[in-house]
Amino acid sequence: SDTEVLKEALGDRYRPQEADAVARKRQLSAMTDADTRRSKRLFGGLVGHLASARKNFEKDESKLRQREEKSSELKLKREETLKRESRAAARHRMCEAKYKDQARRDEILTDMRRTEASLLHASWKASHDVLRNVIRTSTEPSLCWVPAVSTPMTDVLLTKSAERVDAELALGAARCEDERRALQAAYDQRKQRREEAQKRNDERF
């Protein structure tokens, strides 16, 4: 049987259950009140220690959970910050590209207006130079004629016509220069506004 197998395995150390029960009763009856109080005190200390360990464990677990929540919150904040910075950088690049495109287009258009004004003035000057060799009336509109025969009077009139043409050409050149300066001043103002806007964009970024 199982009892015989156990007895054979333990040898002299084998004691039946009844003997163990009797031995425990003997030990309990031999305990004094001091031993009982000591046992209770030890048991109470053990229970208190277990309760304290449980509280510490729950506290540590709560701290760990709070730390994980805080770490997750910080991670989300970092991701949001990165997204905002990425969007801001994209807007900054778009604004830079816009200002560069505006500057390039404005420069091209201003050069075209300067060229157009210079060509118009050159065409007007060339057509006006022809009037040096004709006599013009002082009426409006002016009538032009070429004398068939040169006389002292016609020479005087031709000289006056040439002087009148020179004065008109000088006036036309001055108007052309004023127009060129106005175009340059307008271009400089637009350029300054673009640079100020780009500087504000850089400061915001």
Secondary structure as UniProt FT lines:
FT   HELIX           2..10
FT   HELIX           11..13
FT   HELIX           17..30
FT   HELIX           33..129
FT   HELIX           130..133
FT   STRAND          135..136
FT   STRAND          144..145
FT   HELIX           152..204
//
